[in-house]
Structure formats: C-alpha cells, structure tokens
C-alpha cells in the first residue's frame, strides 16, 4: 500500500513514499555508475603514470573533474530525497537515516533494489579507494625517485686537487652541468 503524505518542509510537494523510493533508487543507480566511472578513471590514471603519458593524465584528470562535479550534484539530490523520505516515513530527523534503515521500512520490490544498490555502492567505493591509494602511492614513489635523481645530479662534487700539509688531500668543489644550466 502506498500512502500519500504532505510535507511540512517548504518547497517540497506532496509525494508518495513509493515515488520517493523510486527517485532514491534512480539516484543511487546514477551514483553507482559515477563511482564505478571514478574507479575506472583511477585505474586509467595509474596506467598513465606507469607509462609516463602526460596527455592521458591530463584527459583522465578532466574526466574525473566532470564526474566529480556530477557526483556532487547527485549527492545533493540524494540527501534531499533521503530527508523527504525520512519525513514521509516519520523517522527521527536529527541525523540523516542510513539507507539500510530506510530499506527496512519500504515495501518490496523497492526495498530489495535499494539494498542491492547499497551493496553495489560499497563495492564500487572499495574499488575506488583501492585504485586511488595505489595511484597515490605510485605517484609519491615517482616523485621521490625524481627528487633523488635531481639531487644526485645537482649534488656537490668534490675533486681532489692534490696533497696539502701533513699529507692530507685537499679538494675543491667542481662545477657540474646543473650549475651551468641553473
């Protein structure tokens, strides 16, 4: 049975719990697609780092920016739908309700679809987290390697110029090609 409830919040039209649940399901589906795309983009960024392909890094970064911007929009919509649904279900509004709690209060088949979306979102988030961590680790190690190479190239080179008093070797600082190039 689907009940039609009115809302006290300004700007929120009357809507049925079923319609709100359907909107939430669609929103979660889009979020799942976006998180999956971000996980793929993180994998592409890692591959581009390994190949040192700056063009691929640039295009992947632009794609990630677009996906993140859309994710922020969808997340705002999801939060608003959750608040409306919590109000329609007469849940405490002090904290946003968890999706699992909402799914328990909804009728089938939408309840099962929302639970499945939750599981998919957790899985996509884990893949994104793993790929992002791996990419960050590779980028950090690459940066450390480049710094070490540059430090070695720019390092002070002492050349012996002969023996001084007491038989000790005296040396001077030699110039290197890094000094010449500035």
PALUM-940581 format. One record per residue (C-alpha): residue number from 0; x, y, z. Coordinates in steps of 0.5 Angstrom, whole numbers, plus 2048, in hexadecimal, padded with zeros to 3 digits. Example, Ala and Ser with C-alpha at 12.3 -4.5 7.8 and 13.67 -1.06 7.14 Angstrom:
// residues 2
+-----+-----+-----+-----+
|   i |   X |   Y |   Z |
+-----+-----+-----+-----+
|   0 | 819 | 7F7 | 810 |
|   1 | 81B | 7FE | 80E |
+-----+-----+-----+-----+
END
This chain:
// residues 182
+-----+-----+-----+-----+
|   i |   X |   Y |   Z |
+-----+-----+-----+-----+
|   0 | 800 | 800 | 800 |
|   1 | 803 | 807 | 7FE |
|   2 | 801 | 80D | 802 |
|   3 | 801 | 814 | 800 |
|   4 | 803 | 819 | 805 |
|   5 | 804 | 820 | 806 |
|   6 | 80B | 823 | 808 |
|   7 | 80C | 829 | 80D |
|   8 | 812 | 82B | 809 |
|   9 | 811 | 831 | 805 |
|  10 | 812 | 830 | 7FD |
|  11 | 811 | 828 | 7FE |
|  12 | 80B | 826 | 7FA |
|  13 | 806 | 820 | 7FD |
|  14 | 809 | 81A | 7FA |
|  15 | 808 | 812 | 7FC |
|  16 | 80D | 80E | 7FF |
|  17 | 80D | 80A | 7F9 |
|  18 | 80F | 80F | 7F5 |
|  19 | 815 | 812 | 7F9 |
|  20 | 817 | 80B | 7FA |
|  21 | 818 | 80A | 7F2 |
|  22 | 81B | 811 | 7F2 |
|  23 | 820 | 80F | 7F7 |
|  24 | 821 | 808 | 7F3 |
|  25 | 823 | 80C | 7ED |
|  26 | 827 | 811 | 7F1 |
|  27 | 82B | 80B | 7F4 |
|  28 | 82C | 808 | 7ED |
|  29 | 82F | 80E | 7EA |
|  30 | 833 | 80F | 7F0 |
|  31 | 836 | 807 | 7EF |
|  32 | 837 | 809 | 7E8 |
|  33 | 83B | 80F | 7E9 |
|  34 | 83F | 80C | 7EF |
|  35 | 841 | 806 | 7EA |
|  36 | 843 | 80B | 7E5 |
|  37 | 847 | 80E | 7EA |
|  38 | 84A | 808 | 7EC |
|  39 | 84C | 806 | 7E4 |
|  40 | 84F | 80D | 7E4 |
|  41 | 853 | 80C | 7EA |
|  42 | 856 | 806 | 7E6 |
|  43 | 857 | 809 | 7E0 |
|  44 | 85B | 80F | 7E4 |
|  45 | 85F | 809 | 7E7 |
|  46 | 860 | 806 | 7E0 |
|  47 | 862 | 80D | 7DD |
|  48 | 867 | 80E | 7E3 |
|  49 | 86A | 808 | 7E1 |
|  50 | 86B | 80A | 7DA |
|  51 | 86D | 811 | 7DC |
|  52 | 868 | 813 | 7D7 |
|  53 | 866 | 81A | 7D9 |
|  54 | 861 | 81B | 7D3 |
|  55 | 85D | 815 | 7D6 |
|  56 | 85E | 818 | 7DD |
|  57 | 85B | 81F | 7DB |
|  58 | 855 | 81C | 7D8 |
|  59 | 854 | 817 | 7DE |
|  60 | 854 | 81D | 7E2 |
|  61 | 84F | 821 | 7DE |
|  62 | 84A | 81B | 7DE |
|  63 | 84B | 81A | 7E6 |
|  64 | 849 | 821 | 7E7 |
|  65 | 843 | 820 | 7E2 |
|  66 | 841 | 81A | 7E6 |
|  67 | 842 | 81D | 7ED |
|  68 | 83E | 823 | 7EB |
|  69 | 838 | 81F | 7E9 |
|  70 | 839 | 81A | 7EF |
|  71 | 839 | 821 | 7F4 |
|  72 | 832 | 822 | 7F0 |
|  73 | 82F | 81B | 7F1 |
|  74 | 831 | 81B | 7F8 |
|  75 | 82E | 821 | 7FA |
|  76 | 827 | 81F | 7F7 |
|  77 | 828 | 818 | 7FA |
|  78 | 829 | 81C | 801 |
|  79 | 823 | 820 | 7FF |
|  80 | 81F | 819 | 7FD |
|  81 | 821 | 816 | 804 |
|  82 | 81F | 81C | 808 |
|  83 | 818 | 81C | 805 |
|  84 | 817 | 814 | 805 |
|  85 | 819 | 814 | 80D |
|  86 | 814 | 819 | 80E |
|  87 | 80F | 816 | 80A |
|  88 | 810 | 80F | 80E |
|  89 | 810 | 813 | 814 |
|  90 | 818 | 812 | 816 |
|  91 | 81C | 816 | 81B |
|  92 | 81F | 81C | 817 |
|  93 | 825 | 81D | 81C |
|  94 | 829 | 819 | 818 |
|  95 | 828 | 817 | 810 |
|  96 | 826 | 810 | 810 |
|  97 | 82A | 80A | 80E |
|  98 | 828 | 807 | 807 |
|  99 | 827 | 800 | 80A |
| 100 | 822 | 803 | 810 |
| 101 | 81E | 806 | 80A |
| 102 | 81E | 800 | 806 |
| 103 | 81B | 7FC | 80C |
| 104 | 815 | 801 | 80C |
| 105 | 814 | 800 | 805 |
| 106 | 810 | 7FB | 801 |
| 107 | 812 | 7F6 | 7FC |
| 108 | 815 | 7F6 | 7F7 |
| 109 | 818 | 7FD | 7F8 |
| 110 | 81B | 7FB | 7FF |
| 111 | 81F | 7F6 | 7FC |
| 112 | 821 | 7FA | 7F6 |
| 113 | 824 | 800 | 7FB |
| 114 | 827 | 7FA | 7FF |
| 115 | 82B | 7F8 | 7F8 |
| 116 | 82D | 7FF | 7F7 |
| 117 | 830 | 800 | 7FE |
| 118 | 834 | 7FA | 7FD |
| 119 | 836 | 7FC | 7F6 |
| 120 | 838 | 803 | 7F8 |
| 121 | 83C | 800 | 7FE |
| 122 | 840 | 7FB | 7F9 |
| 123 | 841 | 801 | 7F4 |
| 124 | 843 | 805 | 7FA |
| 125 | 848 | 800 | 7FC |
| 126 | 84B | 7FF | 7F5 |
| 127 | 84C | 807 | 7F4 |
| 128 | 84F | 807 | 7FB |
| 129 | 854 | 802 | 7F9 |
| 130 | 856 | 805 | 7F2 |
| 131 | 856 | 80C | 7F5 |
| 132 | 85B | 809 | 7FA |
| 133 | 85F | 805 | 7F5 |
| 134 | 860 | 80B | 7F1 |
| 135 | 862 | 810 | 7F6 |
| 136 | 867 | 80B | 7F9 |
| 137 | 86A | 80A | 7F1 |
| 138 | 86A | 812 | 7F1 |
| 139 | 86D | 813 | 7F7 |
| 140 | 873 | 80E | 7F6 |
| 141 | 874 | 811 | 7EF |
| 142 | 874 | 818 | 7F2 |
| 143 | 879 | 815 | 7F7 |
| 144 | 87D | 812 | 7F1 |
| 145 | 87D | 818 | 7ED |
| 146 | 880 | 81C | 7F3 |
| 147 | 885 | 817 | 7F5 |
| 148 | 888 | 817 | 7ED |
| 149 | 888 | 81F | 7ED |
| 150 | 88B | 81F | 7F4 |
| 151 | 890 | 81B | 7F1 |
| 152 | 891 | 81F | 7EB |
| 153 | 892 | 825 | 7EF |
| 154 | 896 | 822 | 7F5 |
| 155 | 89C | 826 | 7F6 |
| 156 | 8A2 | 822 | 7F3 |
| 157 | 8A9 | 823 | 7F7 |
| 158 | 8AF | 822 | 7F2 |
| 159 | 8B6 | 821 | 7F6 |
| 160 | 8BB | 826 | 7F4 |
| 161 | 8C1 | 823 | 7F7 |
| 162 | 8C4 | 822 | 7FE |
| 163 | 8C5 | 827 | 803 |
| 164 | 8C9 | 828 | 809 |
| 165 | 8C9 | 822 | 80D |
| 166 | 8C7 | 81D | 807 |
| 167 | 8C0 | 81F | 807 |
| 168 | 8BC | 81F | 801 |
| 169 | 8BA | 826 | 7FF |
| 170 | 8B4 | 827 | 7FB |
| 171 | 8AF | 82C | 7F7 |
| 172 | 8A8 | 82C | 7F5 |
| 173 | 8A7 | 82A | 7EE |
| 174 | 8A2 | 82D | 7E9 |
| 175 | 89D | 829 | 7E6 |
| 176 | 899 | 82A | 7E0 |
| 177 | 893 | 82B | 7E5 |
| 178 | 897 | 831 | 7E8 |
| 179 | 898 | 833 | 7E0 |
| 180 | 890 | 833 | 7DF |
| 181 | 88E | 836 | 7E5 |
+-----+-----+-----+-----+
END
